[in-house]
Amino acid sequence: MIGSIDVILLVFMVATALAFVVIRNLFAIVMLSGIFSLTAAVLYVVMDAVDVAFTEAAVGAGIATVLGLVTLSLTGTPEEKRSTRNSVGAFMVTLVTGAVLINTTFDMPNFGDPLAPIHQHVAPRYIEESGREIAVPNIVTSVLASYRGYDTLGETTVIFTAACGVLALLGRRRRRVGDRPRAGGEPGGGS
């Protein structure tokens, strides 16, 4: 049965999604995406899926919003010349990484294979015992929040570290032509 809080959150999410279509300001769009993700995280908590809520809050409302704001602050006017050399290098790294990741998927068991290693020991144990041991109604939440608590903490640390690394790379100040020191050695100094 859907509660009134679920309906309120879903209506708010639909209203936020409709605002994406109407609004043309990029800053407002980034803020709305953060609001949408945060509302989705709250809805996941209400539905007892705390693990999904953590991820949605960290990635959707946190990192994606910050990266969107940083991107807006670092993008210049269309008249500025951009170096295509770095873009080609980044594309090649992405292409090679994608090829390696796709190649490794061939070693994985088929989707839904009942003989896959995960279905032999771990999954039945969690399904049969987690309700009694942890007393959490959602099996996924009990696994991630209790059985794999340190692993979840480690994943959160990795996401935070990745966000800090991206911000450190994007946050470096670019020197503009107008910021060059004058002949006197100091900005604004005379010759």
N, C-alpha and C positions, 0 to 999 in steps of 0.2 A: 504494500500500500504506500502510495506517495504522500508524504507529509507536506504541510503547508510551507515549511522552510525549503523543501526541495523545489516546489513550484515557484516560490519567490526567487530563488537562485537561478533557476532555469529561465524565468522571464527576464531577469537582469542580464543573463548571458545573451539571450536573443536580442535584447535592446542594444547591448554593446556591439554585437555582431552587425546589426543594422546600421549603427553609427559608423562602422567601417566604410560602408557603401556611400554614405552621405558626406562625410568629412573629407576634405582635401588637404588639410594641414598635416605634414608628416610628423611633427612633434606630437600632435594630438593622437595620431594613429599609433605611435609607439606607446603612448600612455594608455590608450584604450586596450592595446594588446596585453599590457601588464595587468590591467584591471580584469580583463577576460580570464587570463591565466590564474590570477589570484582567486577569482570567483569560482573557477573550476576546482582549484585546490580545496576551497571551503566545501564545495559540493562533495568532493571525494572523501573528506573527513566525515561529513554527515552520513555518507554511505559506508562507513567503516573501512575504507581503503586508504589507511593512513600512509602506507608506503608510496602509493601513487600520488597522494597529496604532497608528500615531501618532494618528490621529483618534479611535480608540476610547479610548486612554489619556487624551488631552486632554479630550475631551468627556464620555465615559462615566464614567471613573474620576476625572477631575479636576473639571471644572466642575459636572457633575450632582451629584456627591457634596457639593461645597462649597455649592452652592445649596440642596440638601436640608437640610444642617446649618444654614445660615443661616435658612432658612424655619422649621425647628423652633425655633430660638432666638428668632425674632421673632414667632411666633404666640402670641397670648395666650389667655386663657380664653374660653369661649363667652359668658360674661356681659358681656364688654366690648362696648360699642357700636362698630360699624364704620361709617365714612362710606361711603354708597353713591354719593356724588357723584363721587369719584375712580374708582370702579369703572365707572360709566357712561362717563366720559371715556376711560378706558383701553380699554373695549370698542369705543367709536366709532373710536378710532385704529387698533385692531386690525382692525376691519371695513373701514375705508377702505384700509389697507395690503393686506389680503387681496384686496380688489376690484382694486386696481392690479396686484398680482402675477398674479392670474388673467387679467386683461385682457392682460398682456404675453405670456402663454403662447400666445395666438393667432398671434403672429408667428413662433413657433418652427416649424422643419420637422417633419413628421410623424415619429413614432417609427419607426426602422428604414428611413427613406427613403434609398435608395442614392444619391440625387442631393444629399443634404445636404452643405453645404460641408466638414464634418469628414471625410467619406468620400472626398473628391476628392484631397487632397494630404497632410494631416498623418498620418492613421491608417495609410495604406499605408507611409509612410516609417518610422514607428516600428515597425511589424510586421516590416518587412524588414531594418532596420538595427540595431535596439536590441540584439539578441543579440550581434552582432559588435562593436559599438562599446562597449557598457557591460558585457557579460558578466554580466548578472543574469538569472536564469531567468524571472522574472516581468516581463512587459512593462509592466504598470501601475507596478510599483515602479521600474523603470528610467526611466520617463517622469517620475514625480513626484520621485524622489530625485536624478536626474541632469539630465535635460533641463530640468526645471522646478524645480530646486532652490531658486532664489531666490523663485519663486512660492509654493512650499510653505512656505518660511520666512515669507513675508509672510502667508500664511493662518494659520499658527500665531501670528504676532504679532497678527493681528486677533482670533483666538479669545481670546488672553490679555488683550488690551485690553478686549474685551467682558466678560470675567469680572471684570476689575478695576472696570469701570464699574457692572456689576450689583451687585457687592459694596459699592461706594461708595454706591450708592443705597439698598440694603437695610441697610447697616451704620450708617446714621445713627441715633443714639440717639433713641428716642421719649421724650418727657417724660411721666411718669405723674403722676397726681393727687397721689400721696404725695411726689413729688420737688420740689414747688414750694417756693421760699424762704419762710421764715416772716417775721414782721413785722420782725425785727431785721436783715433784709437777707441773712443767711446761713442756709443750711440748719441747723436745729437751734438757731439763735440765738433768744434770748428777746426779748420786747417791752419 
